Amino acid sequence: MKPIINGTGNYYIESRTRTKRRTDLIIDFRGMQYVIELKLWRGDEYNQRGEKQLADYLDEYCLKRGYMISFNFNKKKQVGVKRVIFGDKVLIEAVV
């Protein structure tokens, strides 16, 4: 992460929110803030809980867009990026 930011921002791993919850990754870069949730793929229900968790973090940071990266080790996985509307939030989800 450090070579990408290269002195123009900061990143925080396991940063605490105001409600004492821990986010996976927060990136401050060129005046923008990005909240990123990292998950292991454990099925659709687990993924939906991750979307809710990310939306809650976005509320705490007063943001409308967040990112979720799911690491899927299944042989028949469907990789790609999709845009999900979750309430008034936009979640960009990537499955790798």
TORPA-4810 file (N, C-alpha, C, O; in nm, 3 decimals):
<nodes>
NODE_1_0.082_-0.119_0.000_0.000_0.000_0.000_0.087_0.126_0.000_0.057_0.224_-0.067_M
NODE_2_0.195_0.121_0.075_0.280_0.238_0.089_0.335_0.289_-0.044_0.336_0.410_-0.065_K
NODE_3_0.381_0.202_-0.136_0.430_0.254_-0.265_0.321_0.321_-0.349_0.351_0.412_-0.427_P
NODE_4_0.198_0.278_-0.335_0.089_0.338_-0.412_0.058_0.477_-0.359_0.044_0.572_-0.437_I
NODE_5_0.046_0.491_-0.229_0.015_0.619_-0.168_0.132_0.715_-0.182_0.113_0.833_-0.212_I
NODE_6_0.254_0.665_-0.161_0.378_0.738_-0.188_0.380_0.881_-0.133_0.412_0.975_-0.206_N
NODE_7_0.346_0.897_-0.006_0.356_1.028_0.057_0.238_1.121_0.032_0.237_1.232_0.084_G
NODE_8_0.139_1.080_-0.046_0.024_1.168_-0.074_-0.099_1.128_0.006_-0.209_1.178_-0.020_T
NODE_9_-0.082_1.040_0.103_-0.195_0.999_0.184_-0.150_0.908_0.297_-0.030_0.894_0.323_G
NODE_10_-0.247_0.848_0.364_-0.222_0.756_0.475_-0.314_0.638_0.464_-0.416_0.643_0.395_N
NODE_11_-0.278_0.529_0.532_-0.368_0.416_0.542_-0.365_0.364_0.685_-0.265_0.376_0.755_Y
NODE_12_-0.477_0.306_0.727_-0.493_0.260_0.864_-0.550_0.119_0.859_-0.653_0.095_0.796_Y
NODE_13_-0.482_0.027_0.925_-0.526_-0.112_0.932_-0.587_-0.136_1.069_-0.529_-0.098_1.171_I
NODE_14_-0.705_-0.198_1.071_-0.776_-0.227_1.196_-0.800_-0.100_1.277_-0.782_-0.098_1.399_E
NODE_15_-0.841_0.005_1.209_-0.868_0.133_1.274_-0.998_0.125_1.353_-1.095_0.061_1.310_S
NODE_16_-1.001_0.188_1.468_-1.122_0.189_1.552_-1.217_0.300_1.509_-1.176_0.411_1.475_R
NODE_17_-1.345_0.267_1.513_-1.448_0.367_1.487_-1.488_0.431_1.620_-1.436_0.394_1.725_T
NODE_18_-1.578_0.526_1.615_-1.625_0.593_1.738_-1.695_0.496_1.831_-1.696_0.516_1.953_R
NODE_19_-1.755_0.391_1.774_-1.828_0.293_1.855_-1.740_0.175_1.893_-1.792_0.070_1.932_T
NODE_20_-1.608_0.191_1.882_-1.509_0.091_1.923_-1.507_-0.034_1.834_-1.453_-0.137_1.875_K
NODE_21_-1.564_-0.026_1.715_-1.555_-0.137_1.620_-1.428_-0.118_1.538_-1.376_-0.007_1.530_R
NODE_22_-1.378_-0.224_1.476_-1.254_-0.217_1.399_-1.281_-0.237_1.251_-1.336_-0.340_1.210_R
NODE_23_-1.242_-0.140_1.172_-1.252_-0.153_1.027_-1.127_-0.223_0.975_-1.022_-0.218_1.039_T
NODE_24_-1.137_-0.287_0.859_-1.021_-0.357_0.804_-0.918_-0.261_0.749_-0.800_-0.270_0.783_D
NODE_25_-0.960_-0.169_0.665_-0.864_-0.081_0.598_-0.930_0.052_0.565_-1.037_0.056_0.504_L
NODE_26_-0.867_0.161_0.606_-0.909_0.296_0.573_-0.794_0.360_0.497_-0.679_0.354_0.541_I
NODE_27_-0.825_0.421_0.383_-0.722_0.489_0.305_-0.762_0.634_0.287_-0.873_0.663_0.242_I
NODE_28_-0.673_0.726_0.323_-0.687_0.869_0.295_-0.592_0.899_0.180_-0.470_0.882_0.194_D
NODE_29_-0.645_0.943_0.067_-0.562_0.965_-0.051_-0.615_1.082_-0.131_-0.729_1.080_-0.178_F
NODE_30_-0.532_1.184_-0.145_-0.566_1.303_-0.223_-0.700_1.364_-0.183_-0.783_1.397_-0.268_R
NODE_31_-0.721_1.378_-0.055_-0.840_1.444_-0.004_-0.965_1.357_0.003_-1.071_1.404_0.042_G
NODE_32_-0.953_1.232_-0.034_-1.068_1.140_-0.030_-1.040_1.032_0.076_-0.925_1.002_0.107_M
NODE_33_-1.149_0.976_0.130_-1.135_0.869_0.227_-1.208_0.745_0.174_-1.320_0.755_0.125_Q
NODE_34_-1.143_0.631_0.183_-1.196_0.505_0.132_-1.201_0.404_0.245_-1.102_0.383_0.316_Y
NODE_35_-1.318_0.341_0.262_-1.335_0.236_0.362_-1.341_0.104_0.286_-1.423_0.087_0.197_V
NODE_36_-1.254_0.011_0.323_-1.243_-0.116_0.253_-1.260_-0.230_0.353_-1.191_-0.235_0.455_I
NODE_37_-1.351_-0.320_0.323_-1.377_-0.437_0.406_-1.322_-0.559_0.331_-1.350_-0.578_0.212_E
NODE_38_-1.243_-0.641_0.401_-1.184_-0.760_0.343_-1.252_-0.882_0.403_-1.267_-0.892_0.525_L
NODE_39_-1.293_-0.977_0.317_-1.365_-1.096_0.364_-1.314_-1.220_0.294_-1.267_-1.215_0.180_K
NODE_40_-1.323_-1.332_0.364_-1.308_-1.461_0.300_-1.447_-1.504_0.257_-1.543_-1.488_0.332_L
NODE_41_-1.459_-1.559_0.137_-1.590_-1.600_0.087_-1.636_-1.724_0.163_-1.570_-1.828_0.162_W
NODE_42_-1.752_-1.710_0.227_-1.812_-1.820_0.301_-1.959_-1.833_0.269_-2.037_-1.882_0.350_R
NODE_43_-1.997_-1.788_0.151_-2.136_-1.801_0.108_-2.208_-1.668_0.104_-2.159_-1.566_0.151_G
NODE_44_-2.329_-1.673_0.044_-2.407_-1.552_0.024_-2.451_-1.486_0.154_-2.446_-1.363_0.167_D
NODE_45_-2.493_-1.567_0.252_-2.539_-1.509_0.378_-2.427_-1.434_0.450_-2.448_-1.324_0.500_E
NODE_46_-2.309_-1.492_0.453_-2.193_-1.428_0.513_-2.158_-1.299_0.438_-2.120_-1.199_0.498_Y
NODE_47_-2.170_-1.304_0.304_-2.144_-1.187_0.222_-2.243_-1.074_0.252_-2.204_-0.957_0.258_N
NODE_48_-2.369_-1.108_0.270_-2.470_-1.007_0.302_-2.443_-0.943_0.438_-2.465_-0.823_0.456_Q
NODE_49_-2.396_-1.021_0.534_-2.359_-0.964_0.665_-2.241_-0.869_0.649_-2.233_-0.767_0.717_R
NODE_50_-2.149_-0.903_0.559_-2.036_-0.815_0.530_-2.080_-0.684_0.468_-2.026_-0.578_0.500_G
NODE_51_-2.180_-0.690_0.379_-2.234_-0.567_0.319_-2.296_-0.479_0.425_-2.278_-0.357_0.423_E
NODE_52_-2.370_-0.538_0.518_-2.432_-0.462_0.627_-2.324_-0.399_0.716_-2.334_-0.283_0.756_K
NODE_53_-2.221_-0.477_0.746_-2.110_-0.427_0.827_-2.043_-0.308_0.760_-2.015_-0.208_0.826_Q
NODE_54_-2.018_-0.318_0.630_-1.955_-0.209_0.556_-2.045_-0.086_0.555_-1.997_0.026_0.574_L
NODE_55_-2.175_-0.105_0.533_-2.269_0.008_0.533_-2.270_0.079_0.669_-2.279_0.201_0.675_A
NODE_56_-2.260_0.001_0.777_-2.253_0.061_0.912_-2.127_0.145_0.928_-2.131_0.254_0.985_D
NODE_57_-2.014_0.093_0.878_-1.889_0.171_0.884_-1.902_0.300_0.804_-1.856_0.405_0.848_Y
NODE_58_-1.965_0.292_0.688_-1.982_0.411_0.605_-2.065_0.516_0.678_-2.038_0.636_0.668_L
NODE_59_-2.167_0.472_0.752_-2.247_0.566_0.832_-2.159_0.638_0.935_-2.172_0.758_0.955_D
NODE_60_-2.070_0.562_0.999_-1.984_0.622_1.101_-1.885_0.722_1.043_-1.847_0.818_1.110_E
NODE_61_-1.845_0.701_0.920_-1.750_0.792_0.855_-1.821_0.894_0.764_-1.754_0.971_0.694_Y
NODE_62_-1.955_0.894_0.764_-2.035_0.986_0.683_-1.999_0.976_0.534_-1.982_1.078_0.467_C
NODE_63_-1.987_0.853_0.485_-1.956_0.829_0.345_-2.070_0.755_0.277_-2.150_0.688_0.344_L
NODE_64_-2.079_0.765_0.148_-2.185_0.700_0.070_-2.133_0.584_-0.015_-2.213_0.507_-0.069_K
NODE_65_-2.000_0.570_-0.027_-1.943_0.466_-0.112_-1.837_0.390_-0.034_-1.751_0.449_0.032_R
NODE_66_-1.843_0.257_-0.043_-1.745_0.172_0.023_-1.705_0.057_-0.068_-1.765_0.035_-0.173_G
NODE_67_-1.603_-0.015_-0.025_-1.545_-0.121_-0.107_-1.531_-0.248_-0.025_-1.491_-0.245_0.091_Y
NODE_68_-1.564_-0.361_-0.088_-1.550_-0.490_-0.022_-1.476_-0.584_-0.117_-1.514_-0.599_-0.233_M
NODE_69_-1.372_-0.647_-0.066_-1.296_-0.745_-0.143_-1.316_-0.880_-0.076_-1.284_-0.898_0.042_I
NODE_70_-1.369_-0.976_-0.153_-1.390_-1.111_-0.103_-1.289_-1.205_-0.168_-1.276_-1.210_-0.290_S
NODE_71_-1.218_-1.278_-0.085_-1.122_-1.376_-0.134_-1.191_-1.512_-0.138_-1.224_-1.569_-0.035_F
NODE_72_-1.211_-1.562_-0.259_-1.286_-1.686_-0.280_-1.190_-1.792_-0.332_-1.127_-1.775_-0.436_N
NODE_73_-1.177_-1.902_-0.257_-1.086_-2.009_-0.295_-1.158_-2.128_-0.357_-1.097_-2.233_-0.378_F
NODE_74_-1.287_-2.114_-0.388_-1.362_-2.220_-0.454_-1.312_-2.238_-0.597_-1.270_-2.141_-0.662_N
NODE_75_-1.317_-2.361_-0.646_-1.272_-2.388_-0.783_-1.365_-2.327_-0.886_-1.320_-2.284_-0.992_K
NODE_76_-1.494_-2.323_-0.859_-1.593_-2.272_-0.954_-1.640_-2.131_-0.917_-1.758_-2.098_-0.932_K
NODE_77_-1.548_-2.050_-0.868_-1.586_-1.916_-0.826_-1.614_-1.828_-0.948_-1.567_-1.853_-1.058_K
NODE_78_-1.691_-1.724_-0.923_-1.723_-1.625_-1.025_-1.654_-1.496_-0.986_-1.703_-1.420_-0.901_Q
NODE_79_-1.538_-1.470_-1.048_-1.461_-1.351_-1.013_-1.515_-1.230_-1.087_-1.580_-1.243_-1.191_V
NODE_80_-1.487_-1.113_-1.033_-1.528_-0.990_-1.099_-1.563_-0.882_-0.998_-1.552_-0.899_-0.877_G
NODE_81_-1.606_-0.770_-1.053_-1.643_-0.654_-0.973_-1.787_-0.620_-1.004_-1.829_-0.620_-1.119_V
NODE_82_-1.863_-0.590_-0.899_-2.003_-0.549_-0.919_-2.035_-0.433_-0.826_-1.970_-0.411_-0.725_K
NODE_83_-2.137_-0.361_-0.865_-2.185_-0.247_-0.788_-2.316_-0.288_-0.721_-2.408_-0.336_-0.787_R
NODE_84_-2.322_-0.269_-0.590_-2.439_-0.308_-0.512_-2.494_-0.184_-0.443_-2.420_-0.110_-0.378_V
NODE_85_-2.625_-0.163_-0.456_-2.693_-0.056_-0.384_-2.744_-0.115_-0.253_-2.822_-0.211_-0.254_I
NODE_86_-2.701_-0.059_-0.142_-2.739_-0.107_-0.009_-2.797_0.012_0.066_-2.724_0.091_0.126_F
NODE_87_-2.929_0.023_0.063_-2.994_0.141_0.122_-2.955_0.263_0.042_-2.978_0.268_-0.079_G
NODE_88_-2.896_0.363_0.108_-2.851_0.483_0.039_-2.701_0.477_0.009_-2.642_0.578_-0.029_D
NODE_89_-2.640_0.361_0.025_-2.497_0.343_0.003_-2.471_0.270_-0.128_-2.554_0.192_-0.176_K
NODE_90_-2.355_0.296_-0.185_-2.307_0.224_-0.303_-2.186_0.143_-0.259_-2.087_0.198_-0.211_V
NODE_91_-2.194_0.011_-0.276_-2.084_-0.077_-0.239_-2.024_-0.134_-0.367_-2.095_-0.190_-0.451_L
NODE_92_-1.896_-0.120_-0.381_-1.824_-0.180_-0.492_-1.762_-0.308_-0.437_-1.676_-0.304_-0.349_I
NODE_93_-1.807_-0.422_-0.492_-1.761_-0.552_-0.441_-1.678_-0.622_-0.548_-1.716_-0.632_-0.664_E
NODE_94_-1.564_-0.670_-0.505_-1.476_-0.749_-0.592_-1.457_-0.888_-0.534_-1.432_-0.903_-0.414_A
NODE_95_-1.470_-0.987_-0.619_-1.442_-1.125_-0.579_-1.317_-1.168_-0.652_-1.310_-1.165_-0.775_V
NODE_96_-1.217_-1.209_-0.575_-1.091_-1.254_-0.633_-1.058_-1.395_-0.586_-0.955_-1.450_-0.625_V
</nodes>
